[in-house]
Amino acid sequence: MQRTLKSDFLGPEDLTICQHVFDQICADARLSDRQSLDAQLLASTVLTVFQASPEMSKADLLAAILSRRNDFDKLAG
């Protein structure tokens, strides 16, 4: 399924990609509380970045989120 517009709904494959990236970053950061504010911010960012680029792969999404890591560090610190 190819998304062409930012306003399109996310399909199951899209959600799987976002979930894998979220899970990987949480594991790498040892973020175990998935209900924390940090986790919610991360989830929101993953979805926002993914929706902004309809053809983004899992590797591209992960790289895009990791490139924003300083933004998260500033908020947490």
A tleap script that builds the chain and sets N, CA, C and O, in Angstrom:
source leaprc.protein.ff14SB
mol = sequence {
  NMET GLN ARG THR LEU LYS SER ASP PHE LEU
  GLY PRO GLU ASP LEU THR ILE CYS GLN HIE
  VAL PHE ASP GLN ILE CYS ALA ASP ALA ARG
  LEU SER ASP ARG GLN SER LEU ASP ALA GLN
  LEU LEU ALA SER THR VAL LEU THR VAL PHE
  GLN ALA SER PRO GLU MET SER LYS ALA ASP
  LEU LEU ALA ALA ILE LEU SER ARG ARG ASN
  ASP PHE ASP LYS LEU ALA CGLY
}
set mol.1.N position { 0.841 -1.181 0.000 }
set mol.1.CA position { 0.000 0.000 0.000 }
set mol.1.C position { 0.883 1.241 0.000 }
set mol.1.O position { 1.736 1.402 0.873 }
set mol.2.N position { 0.686 2.087 -0.947 }
set mol.2.CA position { 1.465 3.312 -1.088 }
set mol.2.C position { 0.655 4.495 -0.591 }
set mol.2.O position { -0.459 4.724 -1.062 }
set mol.3.N position { 1.202 5.253 0.360 }
set mol.3.CA position { 0.553 6.479 0.797 }
set mol.3.C position { 1.049 7.599 -0.088 }
set mol.3.O position { 2.235 7.661 -0.410 }
set mol.4.N position { 0.156 8.480 -0.482 }
set mol.4.CA position { 0.570 9.578 -1.345 }
set mol.4.C position { 0.354 10.938 -0.710 }
set mol.4.O position { 0.971 11.915 -1.133 }
set mol.5.N position { -0.491 11.026 0.277 }
set mol.5.CA position { -0.779 12.304 0.925 }
set mol.5.C position { -0.515 12.203 2.416 }
set mol.5.O position { -0.699 11.143 3.015 }
set mol.6.N position { -0.084 13.303 3.015 }
set mol.6.CA position { 0.140 13.324 4.458 }
set mol.6.C position { -1.132 13.012 5.227 }
set mol.6.O position { -1.072 12.503 6.346 }
set mol.7.N position { -2.274 13.311 4.642 }
set mol.7.CA position { -3.525 13.135 5.366 }
set mol.7.C position { -4.054 11.705 5.295 }
set mol.7.O position { -5.039 11.381 5.959 }
set mol.8.N position { -3.417 10.847 4.502 }
set mol.8.CA position { -3.871 9.462 4.415 }
set mol.8.C position { -3.724 8.774 5.771 }
set mol.8.O position { -2.837 9.097 6.561 }
set mol.9.N position { -4.607 7.832 6.013 }
set mol.9.CA position { -4.515 7.050 7.237 }
set mol.9.C position { -3.316 6.120 7.169 }
set mol.9.O position { -2.908 5.697 6.087 }
set mol.10.N position { -2.762 5.810 8.314 }
set mol.10.CA position { -1.690 4.831 8.366 }
set mol.10.C position { -2.287 3.437 8.316 }
set mol.10.O position { -3.243 3.136 9.031 }
set mol.11.N position { -1.729 2.602 7.483 }
set mol.11.CA position { -2.179 1.222 7.380 }
set mol.11.C position { -1.405 0.334 8.330 }
set mol.11.O position { -0.500 0.800 9.022 }
set mol.12.N position { -1.756 -0.944 8.368 }
set mol.12.CA position { -1.077 -1.881 9.271 }
set mol.12.C position { 0.429 -1.960 9.037 }
set mol.12.O position { 1.200 -2.042 9.993 }
set mol.13.N position { 0.850 -1.935 7.783 }
set mol.13.CA position { 2.286 -1.996 7.493 }
set mol.13.C position { 2.991 -0.736 7.995 }
set mol.13.O position { 4.103 -0.807 8.520 }
set mol.14.N position { 2.349 0.399 7.834 }
set mol.14.CA position { 2.910 1.663 8.316 }
set mol.14.C position { 3.063 1.634 9.831 }
set mol.14.O position { 4.101 2.018 10.370 }
set mol.15.N position { 2.021 1.174 10.507 }
set mol.15.CA position { 2.061 1.111 11.968 }
set mol.15.C position { 3.129 0.134 12.452 }
set mol.15.O position { 3.756 0.363 13.487 }
set mol.16.N position { 3.335 -0.940 11.718 }
set mol.16.CA position { 4.374 -1.909 12.077 }
set mol.16.C position { 5.754 -1.273 11.996 }
set mol.16.O position { 6.591 -1.478 12.876 }
set mol.17.N position { 5.990 -0.507 10.945 }
set mol.17.CA position { 7.273 0.190 10.803 }
set mol.17.C position { 7.474 1.148 11.976 }
set mol.17.O position { 8.533 1.159 12.604 }
set mol.18.N position { 6.459 1.944 12.261 }
set mol.18.CA position { 6.560 2.907 13.369 }
set mol.18.C position { 6.779 2.200 14.700 }
set mol.18.O position { 7.581 2.653 15.517 }
set mol.19.N position { 6.079 1.103 14.924 }
set mol.19.CA position { 6.219 0.350 16.172 }
set mol.19.C position { 7.631 -0.210 16.311 }
set mol.19.O position { 8.219 -0.142 17.391 }
set mol.20.N position { 8.182 -0.764 15.228 }
set mol.20.CA position { 9.536 -1.318 15.290 }
set mol.20.C position { 10.563 -0.245 15.625 }
set mol.20.O position { 11.469 -0.477 16.426 }
set mol.21.N position { 10.424 0.922 15.016 }
set mol.21.CA position { 11.357 2.012 15.293 }
set mol.21.C position { 11.208 2.477 16.741 }
set mol.21.O position { 12.203 2.665 17.441 }
set mol.22.N position { 9.977 2.659 17.185 }
set mol.22.CA position { 9.720 3.041 18.576 }
set mol.22.C position { 10.331 2.026 19.536 }
set mol.22.O position { 11.027 2.400 20.480 }
set mol.23.N position { 10.070 0.733 19.293 }
set mol.23.CA position { 10.591 -0.325 20.168 }
set mol.23.C position { 12.112 -0.341 20.188 }
set mol.23.O position { 12.718 -0.513 21.246 }
set mol.24.N position { 12.734 -0.162 19.019 }
set mol.24.CA position { 14.192 -0.192 18.953 }
set mol.24.C position { 14.798 0.974 19.723 }
set mol.24.O position { 15.764 0.793 20.465 }
set mol.25.N position { 14.245 2.152 19.555 }
set mol.25.CA position { 14.784 3.313 20.261 }
set mol.25.C position { 14.564 3.179 21.768 }
set mol.25.O position { 15.447 3.515 22.556 }
set mol.26.N position { 13.399 2.693 22.166 }
set mol.26.CA position { 13.143 2.467 23.597 }
set mol.26.C position { 14.131 1.468 24.178 }
set mol.26.O position { 14.649 1.674 25.276 }
set mol.27.N position { 14.396 0.393 23.453 }
set mol.27.CA position { 15.336 -0.620 23.935 }
set mol.27.C position { 16.746 -0.040 24.032 }
set mol.27.O position { 17.439 -0.241 25.029 }
set mol.28.N position { 17.162 0.676 22.995 }
set mol.28.CA position { 18.509 1.264 22.992 }
set mol.28.C position { 18.678 2.286 24.109 }
set mol.28.O position { 19.753 2.388 24.701 }
set mol.29.N position { 17.627 3.039 24.398 }
set mol.29.CA position { 17.679 4.080 25.433 }
set mol.29.C position { 17.303 3.546 26.811 }
set mol.29.O position { 17.293 4.286 27.795 }
set mol.30.N position { 16.994 2.254 26.868 }
set mol.30.CA position { 16.544 1.623 28.117 }
set mol.30.C position { 15.350 2.355 28.708 }
set mol.30.O position { 15.268 2.588 29.915 }
set mol.31.N position { 14.431 2.708 27.826 }
set mol.31.CA position { 13.203 3.381 28.230 }
set mol.31.C position { 12.134 2.311 28.436 }
set mol.31.O position { 11.467 1.895 27.488 }
set mol.32.N position { 11.979 1.878 29.667 }
set mol.32.CA position { 11.081 0.759 29.945 }
set mol.32.C position { 9.643 1.193 30.211 }
set mol.32.O position { 8.717 0.406 30.016 }
set mol.33.N position { 9.446 2.421 30.650 }
set mol.33.CA position { 8.100 2.908 30.939 }
set mol.33.C position { 7.492 3.489 29.670 }
set mol.33.O position { 7.706 4.658 29.348 }
set mol.34.N position { 6.733 2.669 28.954 }
set mol.34.CA position { 6.158 3.078 27.671 }
set mol.34.C position { 5.017 4.081 27.837 }
set mol.34.O position { 4.498 4.591 26.844 }
set mol.35.N position { 4.623 4.369 29.072 }
set mol.35.CA position { 3.573 5.350 29.338 }
set mol.35.C position { 4.148 6.693 29.802 }
set mol.35.O position { 3.403 7.634 30.076 }
set mol.36.N position { 5.478 6.769 29.887 }
set mol.36.CA position { 6.107 7.997 30.369 }
set mol.36.C position { 5.954 9.119 29.339 }
set mol.36.O position { 5.645 8.876 28.172 }
set mol.37.N position { 6.174 10.326 29.789 }
set mol.37.CA position { 6.117 11.479 28.905 }
set mol.37.C position { 7.164 11.359 27.791 }
set mol.37.O position { 6.899 11.703 26.639 }
set mol.38.N position { 8.347 10.871 28.148 }
set mol.38.CA position { 9.396 10.688 27.141 }
set mol.38.C position { 8.959 9.714 26.055 }
set mol.38.O position { 9.186 9.961 24.871 }
set mol.39.N position { 8.338 8.613 26.449 }
set mol.39.CA position { 7.873 7.616 25.487 }
set mol.39.C position { 6.749 8.179 24.619 }
set mol.39.O position { 6.692 7.911 23.419 }
set mol.40.N position { 5.873 8.945 25.217 }
set mol.40.CA position { 4.781 9.552 24.451 }
set mol.40.C position { 5.315 10.559 23.444 }
set mol.40.O position { 4.828 10.624 22.316 }
set mol.41.N position { 6.305 11.341 23.838 }
set mol.41.CA position { 6.927 12.291 22.926 }
set mol.41.C position { 7.622 11.556 21.783 }
set mol.41.O position { 7.520 11.963 20.625 }
set mol.42.N position { 8.315 10.495 22.103 }
set mol.42.CA position { 8.981 9.694 21.084 }
set mol.42.C position { 7.965 9.120 20.107 }
set mol.42.O position { 8.159 9.207 18.895 }
set mol.43.N position { 6.891 8.539 20.614 }
set mol.43.CA position { 5.866 7.955 19.748 }
set mol.43.C position { 5.263 9.005 18.830 }
set mol.43.O position { 5.066 8.757 17.641 }
set mol.44.N position { 4.976 10.154 19.370 }
set mol.44.CA position { 4.409 11.239 18.578 }
set mol.44.C position { 5.374 11.679 17.480 }
set mol.44.O position { 4.964 11.933 16.347 }
set mol.45.N position { 6.644 11.765 17.823 }
set mol.45.CA position { 7.651 12.175 16.855 }
set mol.45.C position { 7.804 11.137 15.752 }
set mol.45.O position { 7.908 11.489 14.577 }
set mol.46.N position { 7.819 9.861 16.124 }
set mol.46.CA position { 7.926 8.789 15.126 }
set mol.46.C position { 6.779 8.886 14.129 }
set mol.46.O position { 6.997 8.827 12.919 }
set mol.47.N position { 5.572 9.033 14.628 }
set mol.47.CA position { 4.408 9.115 13.740 }
set mol.47.C position { 4.450 10.367 12.868 }
set mol.47.O position { 4.147 10.303 11.677 }
set mol.48.N position { 4.820 11.494 13.449 }
set mol.48.CA position { 4.871 12.753 12.697 }
set mol.48.C position { 5.905 12.692 11.583 }
set mol.48.O position { 5.631 13.094 10.452 }
set mol.49.N position { 7.080 12.194 11.899 }
set mol.49.CA position { 8.142 12.100 10.892 }
set mol.49.C position { 7.740 11.115 9.799 }
set mol.49.O position { 7.960 11.375 8.616 }
set mol.50.N position { 7.160 10.001 10.188 }
set mol.50.CA position { 6.752 8.999 9.200 }
set mol.50.C position { 5.682 9.564 8.268 }
set mol.50.O position { 5.756 9.366 7.055 }
set mol.51.N position { 4.710 10.249 8.806 }
set mol.51.CA position { 3.635 10.800 7.984 }
set mol.51.C position { 4.134 11.885 7.039 }
set mol.51.O position { 3.534 12.113 5.988 }
set mol.52.N position { 5.214 12.551 7.396 }
set mol.52.CA position { 5.747 13.620 6.555 }
set mol.52.C position { 6.439 13.093 5.302 }
set mol.52.O position { 6.640 13.841 4.345 }
set mol.53.N position { 6.803 11.815 5.300 }
set mol.53.CA position { 7.517 11.218 4.165 }
set mol.53.C position { 6.861 9.906 3.780 }
set mol.53.O position { 7.190 8.861 4.341 }
set mol.54.N position { 5.940 9.948 2.834 }
set mol.54.CA position { 5.138 8.772 2.485 }
set mol.54.C position { 5.929 7.531 2.074 }
set mol.54.O position { 5.431 6.415 2.220 }
set mol.55.N position { 7.141 7.699 1.566 }
set mol.55.CA position { 7.885 6.534 1.087 }
set mol.55.C position { 9.039 6.158 2.011 }
set mol.55.O position { 9.978 5.489 1.581 }
set mol.56.N position { 8.982 6.574 3.260 }
set mol.56.CA position { 10.073 6.339 4.199 }
set mol.56.C position { 10.151 4.867 4.602 }
set mol.56.O position { 9.144 4.254 4.958 }
set mol.57.N position { 11.356 4.315 4.542 }
set mol.57.CA position { 11.584 2.945 4.990 }
set mol.57.C position { 11.825 2.928 6.491 }
set mol.57.O position { 11.975 3.978 7.115 }
set mol.58.N position { 11.861 1.735 7.066 }
set mol.58.CA position { 12.136 1.616 8.493 }
set mol.58.C position { 13.524 2.160 8.817 }
set mol.58.O position { 13.693 2.851 9.822 }
set mol.59.N position { 14.510 1.864 7.991 }
set mol.59.CA position { 15.873 2.355 8.224 }
set mol.59.C position { 15.926 3.880 8.131 }
set mol.59.O position { 16.595 4.535 8.930 }
set mol.60.N position { 15.220 4.434 7.154 }
set mol.60.CA position { 15.190 5.896 7.006 }
set mol.60.C position { 14.513 6.556 8.202 }
set mol.60.O position { 14.972 7.585 8.699 }
set mol.61.N position { 13.423 5.958 8.656 }
set mol.61.CA position { 12.705 6.504 9.803 }
set mol.61.C position { 13.577 6.458 11.045 }
set mol.61.O position { 13.647 7.431 11.797 }
set mol.62.N position { 14.233 5.347 11.259 }
set mol.62.CA position { 15.114 5.217 12.417 }
set mol.62.C position { 16.216 6.282 12.364 }
set mol.62.O position { 16.503 6.934 13.368 }
set mol.63.N position { 16.819 6.451 11.206 }
set mol.63.CA position { 17.879 7.452 11.056 }
set mol.63.C position { 17.343 8.859 11.306 }
set mol.63.O position { 18.008 9.674 11.945 }
set mol.64.N position { 16.147 9.143 10.804 }
set mol.64.CA position { 15.551 10.467 10.992 }
set mol.64.C position { 15.280 10.743 12.464 }
set mol.64.O position { 15.513 11.854 12.942 }
set mol.65.N position { 14.791 9.747 13.179 }
set mol.65.CA position { 14.505 9.933 14.599 }
set mol.65.C position { 15.808 10.063 15.389 }
set mol.65.O position { 15.916 10.910 16.277 }
set mol.66.N position { 16.780 9.239 15.072 }
set mol.66.CA position { 18.055 9.310 15.784 }
set mol.66.C position { 18.759 10.635 15.528 }
set mol.66.O position { 19.485 11.125 16.393 }
set mol.67.N position { 18.554 11.222 14.350 }
set mol.67.CA position { 19.173 12.516 14.062 }
set mol.67.C position { 18.553 13.619 14.908 }
set mol.67.O position { 19.138 14.691 15.058 }
set mol.68.N position { 17.382 13.364 15.455 }
set mol.68.CA position { 16.704 14.326 16.330 }
set mol.68.C position { 16.973 14.045 17.801 }
set mol.68.O position { 16.356 14.659 18.672 }
set mol.69.N position { 17.866 13.145 18.082 }
set mol.69.CA position { 18.129 12.727 19.459 }
set mol.69.C position { 18.503 13.896 20.358 }
set mol.69.O position { 18.125 13.929 21.529 }
set mol.70.N position { 19.243 14.853 19.815 }
set mol.70.CA position { 19.618 16.022 20.619 }
set mol.70.C position { 18.388 16.784 21.084 }
set mol.70.O position { 18.387 17.352 22.176 }
set mol.71.N position { 17.340 16.801 20.267 }
set mol.71.CA position { 16.109 17.471 20.669 }
set mol.71.C position { 15.530 16.809 21.916 }
set mol.71.O position { 15.055 17.494 22.822 }
set mol.72.N position { 15.570 15.476 21.962 }
set mol.72.CA position { 15.043 14.754 23.113 }
set mol.72.C position { 15.935 14.970 24.329 }
set mol.72.O position { 15.441 15.140 25.444 }
set mol.73.N position { 17.256 14.963 24.113 }
set mol.73.CA position { 18.180 15.162 25.233 }
set mol.73.C position { 17.969 16.527 25.872 }
set mol.73.O position { 18.037 16.650 27.095 }
set mol.74.N position { 17.714 17.559 25.061 }
set mol.74.CA position { 17.497 18.907 25.587 }
set mol.74.C position { 16.241 18.955 26.443 }
set mol.74.O position { 16.219 19.612 27.484 }
set mol.75.N position { 15.191 18.256 26.004 }
set mol.75.CA position { 13.947 18.249 26.765 }
set mol.75.C position { 14.099 17.494 28.084 }
set mol.75.O position { 13.579 17.915 29.118 }
set mol.76.N position { 14.818 16.375 28.031 }
set mol.76.CA position { 14.962 15.536 29.222 }
set mol.76.C position { 15.960 16.141 30.206 }
set mol.76.O position { 15.825 15.960 31.416 }
set mol.77.N position { 16.948 16.848 29.700 }
set mol.77.CA position { 18.014 17.345 30.549 }
set mol.77.C position { 17.747 18.713 30.989 }
set mol.77.O position { 18.550 19.294 31.719 }
savepdb mol mol.pdb
quit
